[in-house]
Amino acid sequence: MATPTTQLVIHRPAQVTRRWLTAALRAAGAIDAAEVAMVSVAHWRGRTLSDLYRVEAAYAGPVPAETPHRFILKLSRSRQASTFAERGRWKEHEFYARVAASMPDPPAPRSFAAAYDPRRRRSHLLLEDLSESHDAPSSPLPPRRDQLRGAVDALAHIHAWWWNHPDLQGVTDARDDAWVAEKSAAIERRLARFLAELGDYLPIAMRAALETSARAWPLILRRTADLPLTVVHGDAHPWNLLYPRAADGRARLLDWEGWSIEPGPHDLASLLALHLPPSERHAAHNQLIAHYAARLRALGVLDYDDAACWADYRLAVARRVLSPVALWSRGIKTRTWWPMLEHITAAYAEIRCDEIL
């Protein structure tokens, strides 16, 4: 992977000066001799762990026609300094500074500056503004079928590039028997707390899916470790993408705080089973999984047919059926995780995940 450059982390919009933006764009190769002559910064929206700003720039001196004039600045919120927030900020920085920087044309907004300060637990990210070329559907409205296909294409793009990449081969070394036992015990404890509080509200089939998956957790982790590994987004829901307005455009994945190294269908389970209502998922399931496998092969992945992809997807759904429980344990509101639990347990039953555990 590419080696990141060290940058001073900014934490206030007032620090986005003409001088700072000029230096950032020159370091990113976006401008050469030109300078930023004017810069404006306006708050756009707030999120749980960060604030987003729109940045506009004008240049003194000639710049290439493709040089952007608008950017999105993502600044971490200083009052959000939990371990979870710290890890997410570090991981997103690592994605843009190392993972995306190692790829040609990754399926993510282009980054012009990315920095993380481990001492202060702060980060900043300067991205291209794609609002003129892409749309972001509002949650919980499901994306159109063509948008879902574009999302699958974006996932296949990054998965294929990192598929069994040499830089990933050491990942499973730490996933030994002790690691499996620790993770499995943690899952059992979390589910026990969840069921003690909410078990009486759950339909019998839903509770059975959760308990079966938790009991099979050692098997799931060991089987997962034997599958081809790649870089996955980790939170590939339909509203973490920007969808192109033009027919020849590409979808772009946002919010890389949860990326990890897992089998590619880990992301498919999130996109299709965890977040789509059963009617929407059922209508598109088989076609999109076959399309994903075909895209991988077209992008150079060898020896991965539709049957292998489907088997890996079923295992991923069995694993991710417990994801809503993890959200509950972090204090996420019920109205967020409950629909996910309904969606993925319905998928779990429909594709008979219990038969593979």
Secondary structure, DSSP 4 states (H G I P E B T S, - for coil): -PPPPP-PPP-SGGG--HHHHHHHHHHTTS-SS-EEEEEEEEEEEE-SSEEEEEEEEEEES---TT--SEEEEEEE-TT---HHHHHHHHHHHHIIIIIGGGSSS-SSPPEEEEEEETTTTEEEEEEE--TTTEE-PPTTSPPPHHHHHHHHHHHHHHHHHHTT-GGGTTGGGG-SHHHHHHHHHHHHHHHHHHHHHHGGGS-HHHHHHHHHHHHTHHHHHHHHHTSPPEEE-S---TTSEEEESSTT---EE---TT-EEE-THHHHIIIIIITS-HHHHHHHHHHHHHHHHHHHHHTT--S--HHHHHHHHHHHHHHHTTHHHHHHHTT--HHHHHHHHHHHHHHHHHTTGGGG-
